[in-house]
Amino acid sequence: MACILEARNLNKSFGAVTAAADINARIEQDSIVGLIGSNGAGKTTFINMVTGYLTPTSGQILYQDRDITGMPPREITRLGICRSFQIPQLFNTLAVGENLMVGVGIAARSSRAAHGQERGAEQSTLVEQLIERFNLGGYRTQAAGLLPEGVRKLLDIAMAVAGRPRVLLLDEPTSGVSADEKFRLMDMVMGALKTAGVTVLFVEHDMDIVSRYTHRILAFYEGRIIADGDPQTVLRDAEVRRYVIGEQIHAPATKETAGAAD
Amino acid sequence: MQRDPTLPLLFAALVVLLALGPFLPQWALSFVSVALYLGIVVLGMALMMRTGLVSFGQGLYYCLGAYAAGTLDHFYKLSDLLLMVIAGALVAALVALILGFLLSKYRDIFFAMLSLAFSMILYGLLVKTSELGSTDGFGLSVKTFAGIPLTHGWVRYSIYAFSAVLAAIFTAGIHRYLNSHLGRLAGAIRDNELRVEYMGASVRRVIHLNYVIAAALAGVGGALMAATIGHVDPETTANWTTSGEFVFIAILSGTGSVLAPFLGAGIFEAVRTFALQYFPNTWQMTLGITMLLVIMFLPGGLWSVFGLRRRST
């Protein structure tokens, strides 16, 4: 499959702290990739570099074979790389519908050359579609600042989708969502994206969710990628178990993992 | 959904003002004129406030508009009202376009203080410029409108009527603008700039645009003031107390409706006139108490009174 996003020898340091060290990854089009790692492992730094919030100290980021290293978030978004946030970033005094309308409106303008400008009515239709797909109908006229946390997460992701991404980066989509709601939320998000042909990278701490929804996992530890492969392989990897999942400390290792550690 | 009453209300108000004008006594005509030109300035302030920015130096553009109108008559003998207003708007917009590149980088108190600084620089320059009358300023008069001579008795009404028409046009324009994509972006920027950038829009460009619009409105307000009063000077235009009055009216009005600035300007002018008449030594205190009461009981501004009533019915 075609490679849509590629990181080459990415490094990022903040003073003496290394947040990313020699990151190399090729992301295939239409794949769903999970980013795992303990806190401070460099997952969000990776997302921040890809979306232009941080400029790597060295290395290159290629999107559809085009160098996007150091471009500002605004321009990277216009190219089709959108993101959601671990802590929802919403327009708190605007209603849910207006939040989405802002997103759809910006997308319509920045892709004007490609699609021809959509009329107001078509933009409203797009907003309605998003409201329906993300099950936000009951909150349409409520101010975003007054919503429950789970709904705020959904709206945050819906706003990223409003930008019509080719690549979507979700930073901990299920954090702050209660355990029994997590699968419902992920089903909804993945269902909404399936038809759109979007490549998804998401940061997640719940290994059940990672193994259920991804084709591939990148495991981060101390700024490096320590494992990269299909979920079964990565989740059995000895280093991943030691540094990311932590099972060898909290629970006795199974035969399999004990064997892999040798 | 409830129909938006803004535009019908605006049109009705314009018709009433135009029809009543010829029969109003002198003091009432002046009073409404003042409320109209102050309202136009504050309309621009309200647009900036919706974007999350309060300027403490809008007197800069008010002064530029007033002096642009004044110099046309004083130095070039062009005593045309339409020309004066256009000149006021253009000069203000041009200066804002340039300063906007710098100011659009700043937020909150830094934006407020920097805009104040620029207005005080203009104030300082004018005070030192004897060609423009230094602290005394100079007088001007309006003789024509779009080349049509105005008969002596109708000059005041013409300025009043033109102010009313312009106020209506700008109010309708800003109302439309606020309901457009760019208008929604203003509120989005006030709430969360980071997200706006991450959705692919330039925060600085929107702020810059709104800044220029607000400045042009202040320039028009200044030109109309110069035409109405027939005199310009630095103290009542560029000085910080004037900019402070605009902030005062903006907070008094609230950003609930595009009509609010005119209501706010009218009440401000009424309170000031009343206070000057009855408490000539402590009139500022009366204004202060008014502000205190509004902030305590109507934090959304005077316009929120209508919202409260609607909610209770």
HADDOCK unambig.tbl for C-alpha pairs under 7 A between the chains (distance, minus, plus):
assign (segid A and resid 73 and name CA) (segid B and resid 197 and name CA) 6.50 0.50 0.50
assign (segid A and resid 73 and name CA) (segid B and resid 198 and name CA) 5.57 0.50 0.50
assign (segid A and resid 74 and name CA) (segid B and resid 197 and name CA) 5.08 0.50 0.50
assign (segid A and resid 74 and name CA) (segid B and resid 198 and name CA) 5.51 0.50 0.50
assign (segid A and resid 74 and name CA) (segid B and resid 199 and name CA) 6.63 0.50 0.50
assign (segid A and resid 74 and name CA) (segid B and resid 200 and name CA) 4.14 0.50 0.50
assign (segid A and resid 74 and name CA) (segid B and resid 201 and name CA) 6.13 0.50 0.50
assign (segid A and resid 74 and name CA) (segid B and resid 202 and name CA) 6.97 0.50 0.50
assign (segid A and resid 75 and name CA) (segid B and resid 200 and name CA) 6.37 0.50 0.50
assign (segid A and resid 77 and name CA) (segid B and resid 198 and name CA) 6.38 0.50 0.50
assign (segid A and resid 77 and name CA) (segid B and resid 199 and name CA) 6.23 0.50 0.50
assign (segid A and resid 77 and name CA) (segid B and resid 200 and name CA) 5.29 0.50 0.50
assign (segid A and resid 78 and name CA) (segid B and resid 200 and name CA) 5.55 0.50 0.50
assign (segid A and resid 89 and name CA) (segid B and resid 195 and name CA) 6.05 0.50 0.50
assign (segid A and resid 90 and name CA) (segid B and resid 192 and name CA) 6.69 0.50 0.50
assign (segid A and resid 90 and name CA) (segid B and resid 195 and name CA) 7.00 0.50 0.50
assign (segid A and resid 91 and name CA) (segid B and resid 188 and name CA) 5.44 0.50 0.50
assign (segid A and resid 91 and name CA) (segid B and resid 191 and name CA) 4.99 0.50 0.50
assign (segid A and resid 91 and name CA) (segid B and resid 192 and name CA) 5.81 0.50 0.50
assign (segid A and resid 92 and name CA) (segid B and resid 191 and name CA) 6.14 0.50 0.50
assign (segid A and resid 93 and name CA) (segid B and resid 191 and name CA) 6.82 0.50 0.50
assign (segid A and resid 102 and name CA) (segid B and resid 181 and name CA) 6.84 0.50 0.50
assign (segid A and resid 102 and name CA) (segid B and resid 184 and name CA) 6.57 0.50 0.50
assign (segid A and resid 102 and name CA) (segid B and resid 185 and name CA) 6.43 0.50 0.50
assign (segid A and resid 103 and name CA) (segid B and resid 199 and name CA) 6.26 0.50 0.50
assign (segid A and resid 105 and name CA) (segid B and resid 181 and name CA) 6.19 0.50 0.50
assign (segid A and resid 106 and name CA) (segid B and resid 199 and name CA) 6.86 0.50 0.50
assign (segid A and resid 106 and name CA) (segid B and resid 200 and name CA) 6.49 0.50 0.50
assign (segid A and resid 106 and name CA) (segid B and resid 201 and name CA) 6.21 0.50 0.50
assign (segid A and resid 163 and name CA) (segid B and resid 199 and name CA) 6.42 0.50 0.50
